[in-house]
């Protein structure tokens, strides 16, 4: 099965469907990622704060795949926003992954209440990584429209992606629109709302009619909206199910019905980017 690629604003491409390793225990990561690669995933999303980059690197090295055949994303730990700290942390990421580059490197959270509100110098440090070729693309995660506006006003260059919480119960419309207007690709984390889509009668009804699982329907909804998604599971059969989302389409009516599940801020499950201040 061929996963579509999305073209980023720097000319690079990213597979629209990937595999996430958030909350995968470090000791289990190599095995889990190895199975994901066997299923067919070629886009792996990790982070320094997940503490499992080494397992990702181990799985890729053992897979027999060429390094350029696997798109790898990692993210900067919240405790390392100061430029020199970010440089050291990035070096350590490359060492743990066992590679000379990452395909995408992100600021994990803007942390506007930390570091005197300065995430601009952090972004400028990521620009260094891209210029020297060790990060092929760079972006941000959990940035609100005001954060993106500040980067645009004070720096050169535009993030390639903004990875934010998006799922049927929290469409995050203002951020997605700000991304679209700036030419930034939206990556949706928690695309199946941590499994809660399986309890929603609208999604369950669509899934039953189409002969799909609720997770497949939620992922297909995100893909048809143009978002990049990377569901996480440690179960091989669910890896296969989550990967098998290109053999059906949702109708306009189905899309509208799922759009209607948006609860606004009441649907948010993760921290709010304006107040998230945990340094890790």
Order of alpha helices (4+ residues) and beta strands (2+ residues): beta-beta-beta-alpha-beta-alpha-beta-alpha-beta-alpha-beta-alpha-beta-alpha-beta-alpha-alpha-beta-alpha-alpha
